[in-house]
Amino acid sequence: MHFTWIPIFAAASLAFTLSSAAAVPVGEDIVVKKRTPPTCLHFNCPKVTRGTAVCAGPGFGTCSFICEDGYEAHGKFCLAKECRKSTCPKTAHSEPFCTSKGDCDFTCDPPYKKNGRCVKACDKSKCPEVSNSVSWCSTSGDCNHTCSDGKCEKKSKCYKALNAIAHFNTPGDCGYTCRSGFSKQSGKCVKK
């Protein structure tokens, strides 16, 4: 007696084809198409300590692996990441360090805080008070303010344009219309 060994995927393919054929009504032709078996099955890939086998490449035909957090691929091995503080990027107002997973990170020098980078810590309640305005902190950590409706900004102060109605307010400029009986002269509303 002669036995022929066939790979697991071929046996599975043959079993599927035979089970499908059983459902074909009598008198119908059966067309069997040859299937190209996959060239990579992740459970047939070599085991890698601290890694997970995957099929990659064109048509997922190549065994590869993904390393666990804190490990990186070196040839056919997953080795612990090596981090040297001296090779970590230095950003302004910060101190680099290596994480337990072998990655570079940084802490901010006081009074800066981490916000993607180190920015000045800003507390709008501690910003200088500007009359007729609302204080706020910019993304760079600077105090800023916006003049209240109807007020104009000039030299970082908000004031009411005398005998005028303010339309818009941009730093250093204020659009306004003089009230009835007044006209614009030298940036002011004066009586006609």
C-alpha positions as CSV (number, residue, x, y, z in Angstrom):
1,M,0.0,0.0,0.0
2,H,1.3,3.5,-0.9
3,F,0.5,6.6,1.1
4,T,0.9,10.2,-0.2
5,W,1.2,12.9,2.4
6,I,-0.5,16.2,1.5
7,P,-0.1,19.5,3.4
8,I,-2.8,20.5,5.8
9,F,-4.0,23.4,3.6
10,A,-4.3,21.1,0.6
11,A,-6.4,18.6,2.7
12,A,-8.6,21.4,3.9
13,S,-9.1,22.6,0.4
14,L,-9.9,19.1,-0.8
15,A,-12.4,18.5,2.0
16,F,-14.2,21.8,1.2
17,T,-14.3,20.9,-2.5
18,L,-15.8,17.4,-1.7
19,S,-18.3,18.8,0.7
20,S,-19.4,21.4,-1.8
21,A,-19.7,18.7,-4.5
22,A,-22.2,16.7,-2.3
23,A,-24.7,19.6,-2.6
24,V,-24.7,19.6,-6.5
25,P,-28.0,18.2,-7.9
26,V,-27.8,14.9,-9.9
27,G,-27.2,15.5,-13.6
28,E,-25.3,18.7,-13.1
29,D,-21.7,19.0,-14.2
30,I,-19.1,19.6,-11.5
31,V,-16.3,22.0,-12.4
32,V,-13.4,21.8,-10.1
33,K,-11.0,24.7,-10.2
34,K,-7.5,24.4,-9.1
35,R,-6.7,26.8,-6.2
36,T,-3.3,28.2,-5.5
37,P,-2.5,27.3,-1.9
38,P,-1.2,30.1,0.2
39,T,2.6,30.1,0.5
40,C,2.5,31.3,4.1
41,L,0.5,30.1,7.1
42,H,1.4,32.0,10.3
43,F,1.2,28.8,12.4
44,N,3.9,27.3,10.2
45,C,6.2,30.3,10.6
46,P,9.2,29.9,13.1
47,K,8.4,30.9,16.7
48,V,10.0,34.2,17.8
49,T,10.5,34.9,21.5
50,R,8.9,38.3,22.4
51,G,7.3,38.4,18.9
52,T,4.2,37.3,17.0
53,A,4.4,35.5,13.6
54,V,2.6,37.2,10.7
55,C,2.3,36.6,7.0
56,A,3.6,39.6,5.0
57,G,4.8,40.7,1.6
58,P,3.0,40.4,-1.8
59,G,0.0,38.1,-1.3
60,F,1.0,37.7,2.3
61,G,3.4,34.9,1.2
62,T,6.3,35.6,3.5
63,C,6.7,34.7,7.1
64,S,7.6,37.8,9.2
65,F,7.1,38.8,12.8
66,I,6.0,41.8,15.0
67,C,7.9,42.4,18.2
68,E,6.2,43.2,21.5
69,D,6.3,46.7,23.0
70,G,9.8,47.5,24.3
71,Y,11.4,45.1,21.8
72,E,12.6,45.7,18.2
73,A,13.5,43.4,15.3
74,H,17.2,42.5,14.8
75,G,17.5,39.9,12.1
76,K,15.3,37.0,13.2
77,F,15.1,38.0,16.8
78,C,13.2,40.5,19.0
79,L,15.7,42.2,21.3
80,A,15.0,44.8,24.0
81,K,15.2,48.3,22.7
82,E,18.3,50.2,23.7
83,C,17.8,53.8,24.5
84,R,20.7,56.2,25.1
85,K,19.7,59.5,26.6
86,S,22.5,61.2,24.7
87,T,20.8,60.2,21.4
88,C,17.3,61.3,22.3
89,P,16.2,64.6,20.6
90,K,16.6,67.7,22.7
91,T,13.8,70.2,22.6
92,A,13.7,73.7,24.2
93,H,13.1,73.8,27.9
94,S,13.2,70.1,28.4
95,E,15.2,67.2,29.7
96,P,15.2,63.9,27.7
97,F,15.0,60.5,29.3
98,C,14.5,56.8,28.3
99,T,11.3,55.0,29.1
100,S,11.1,51.5,30.5
101,K,10.1,50.4,27.0
102,G,13.3,51.8,25.5
103,D,11.8,54.9,23.9
104,C,13.0,58.5,24.2
105,D,10.7,60.9,26.0
106,F,11.2,64.2,27.8
107,T,10.1,66.2,30.9
108,C,9.6,70.0,30.8
109,D,11.7,72.4,32.9
110,P,9.7,74.5,35.4
111,P,7.5,76.6,34.7
112,Y,6.9,74.9,31.4
113,K,4.4,72.1,30.8
114,K,4.2,69.3,28.2
115,N,1.8,69.9,25.4
116,G,3.4,68.0,22.5
117,R,6.4,70.2,23.3
118,C,7.3,72.3,26.3
119,V,5.2,75.5,26.5
120,K,5.0,78.1,29.2
121,A,2.4,77.2,31.9
122,C,-0.4,79.8,31.7
123,D,-3.2,80.4,34.2
124,K,-5.5,83.0,32.7
125,S,-6.5,84.1,36.3
126,K,-2.9,85.2,36.7
127,C,-2.7,87.1,33.4
128,P,-2.4,90.9,33.7
129,E,-5.8,92.5,34.0
130,V,-6.9,94.6,31.0
131,S,-10.1,96.6,31.5
132,N,-13.0,95.9,29.2
133,S,-11.5,92.6,28.1
134,V,-11.4,88.8,28.5
135,S,-8.1,87.1,29.3
136,W,-7.0,83.8,27.7
137,C,-3.9,81.7,27.2
138,S,-2.4,81.1,23.8
139,T,-1.2,77.6,22.7
140,S,2.4,78.9,23.3
141,G,1.5,79.6,26.9
142,D,1.3,83.4,26.6
143,C,-1.3,85.5,28.3
144,N,-3.6,87.3,25.8
145,H,-6.8,89.2,25.8
146,T,-9.7,90.1,23.6
147,C,-11.5,93.4,24.0
148,S,-15.2,93.2,25.0
149,D,-17.9,94.0,22.4
150,G,-18.0,97.7,21.4
151,K,-14.4,98.3,22.7
152,C,-11.3,99.0,20.7
153,E,-7.7,97.8,21.3
154,K,-4.8,100.2,21.1
155,K,-1.4,99.6,22.7
156,S,-2.6,96.5,24.6
157,K,-5.5,98.4,26.2
158,C,-9.2,98.3,25.5
159,Y,-11.1,101.5,25.3
160,K,-14.5,102.7,24.2
161,A,-14.3,104.8,21.0
162,L,-15.9,108.1,22.0
163,N,-18.9,109.1,20.0
164,A,-18.6,106.0,17.9
165,I,-19.9,102.5,17.4
166,A,-17.2,99.8,17.1
167,H,-17.7,97.2,14.3
168,F,-14.7,94.9,14.6
169,N,-11.7,94.6,16.7
170,T,-8.2,93.5,15.6
171,P,-5.1,94.1,17.7
172,G,-4.0,97.7,17.0
173,D,-7.0,98.5,14.8
174,C,-10.6,99.1,15.4
175,G,-13.3,99.6,12.8
176,Y,-15.9,102.0,13.9
177,T,-18.6,104.4,12.6
178,C,-19.0,107.9,14.1
179,R,-22.4,108.6,15.7
180,S,-24.8,111.0,14.1
181,G,-23.5,114.6,14.3
182,F,-19.8,113.4,14.4
183,S,-17.2,112.7,11.6
184,K,-13.9,110.9,11.5
185,Q,-10.8,113.1,11.8
186,S,-7.3,111.9,12.6
187,G,-8.7,108.6,13.9
188,K,-11.3,110.2,16.2
189,C,-15.0,111.1,16.0
190,V,-15.3,114.9,16.3
191,K,-18.4,117.1,16.3
192,K,-19.3,118.4,12.9
